[in-house]
Structures are given as structure tokens and as C-alpha cells.
Amino acid sequence: MLEILPLIKSGHVHFGENKVQEAIDKWSIVKKTNENLKLHMIGKLQTNKVKYVIPLFDYIHSLDNIKLAEKIAIEQQKNKRNLKIFIQVNIGNEPQKNGLEVNDLKDFYKKCTEELKLNIIGLMCIPPQSQKVSEHFKKMNELNKILNLKELSMGMSEDYMEAIEYGATYIRIGSKIFGSRI
């Protein structure tokens, strides 16, 4: 947490976390004393953790299934909160990665926005490392435009410049700033 305090003092307000328990330990008090901070859930979110995420976080970048969408909708109602949400797309069709298949995206988006009333602001992806990322970023930009979404979460420490070229509005560059996790 000490590494983050200088960033907060210099005016940085958006921070990502990929582990719910770590985020609770780190941010519960800090967010109360810094109300302008925005916390992003960028890791895989399990339905049993949603009740902890909704009160603390402002964004979810990893919505990838209907069960999770339904749980988020219920918890948001309970907490009277409306988080900004990205749908995670498995743009490389990798079996080991989470995310919606491209063919399921339109129907999923419609159900989330029309039936569940979720505030879907964009799409998110983590492209395959073994392939040219620009092709996947281009496809994500096209999908985002088809759904008329304004935000696009893609790009990490190694490929964020390419992601920006293809329309990323949110990038995840933690290891470039804080170093690798130990």
C-alpha cells in the first residue's frame, strides 16, 4: 500500500486490483479518506465475491457469464450502486482464458443491458501472447463500435501502446509502474 500513496498524493485516481481480498485489505480505509478514488476490478470475478466487490469497487472489467451478471445486478440493487462494467471477450478463442465468445456477445450484451439493467460501458480483452496483438485489438475496436460502446479496456505493460493505437481508453500497466508481483 505504501507504494500507492505517492501516486494518490500526486493526483492519480484510477487503480486496478485483481484479487478481491487484497483489495478489501488495501482500499477499504483509503477509499473512505479519498472519496475521488476509482477502484477497478480487473481480475476474474467469482459470483461468491460479488457481495464484497459492489460496495468497494467502481468498475468491473471482467464480466464474462450470465450467472455473474445476474449476481452483480442483485448486489447492485441491494447496495444502491451502479458500477461501470466491461464485458470480457475471449478474443483469441483460447480455452484457458475467460471471456465471452465473439458469437455470443450481442445476445449477452442485450440481456445485460435490457433485462438486468447493467451499466455496460465497454469491452475488455487479453489477447493471445503468441499472436500479433494488433489484429485482436483491431477486432475489439470493431466489436465495440458495433455495440456503440464508448470505452475499451485492453493493453497491459507490454502492449499498451498498440492498444491505444486501436482505441483503448483504459489500459492496465501495473508492472511497468510497480514492478512484477513477488
Secondary structure as UniProt FT lines:
FT   TURN            2..4
FT   HELIX           5..9
FT   TURN            10..11
FT   STRAND          14..17
FT   HELIX           20..33
FT   TURN            35..36
FT   STRAND          38..41
FT   HELIX           47..49
FT   HELIX           50..56
FT   STRAND          59..63
FT   HELIX           66..79
FT   STRAND          84..89
FT   TURN            91..92
FT   TURN            95..96
FT   HELIX           102..104
FT   HELIX           105..110
FT   HELIX           111..115
FT   STRAND          119..124
FT   TURN            129..130
FT   HELIX           133..146
FT   TURN            147..148
FT   STRAND          151..156
FT   TURN            157..159
FT   HELIX           160..165
FT   TURN            166..167
FT   STRAND          170..172
FT   HELIX           174..178
//
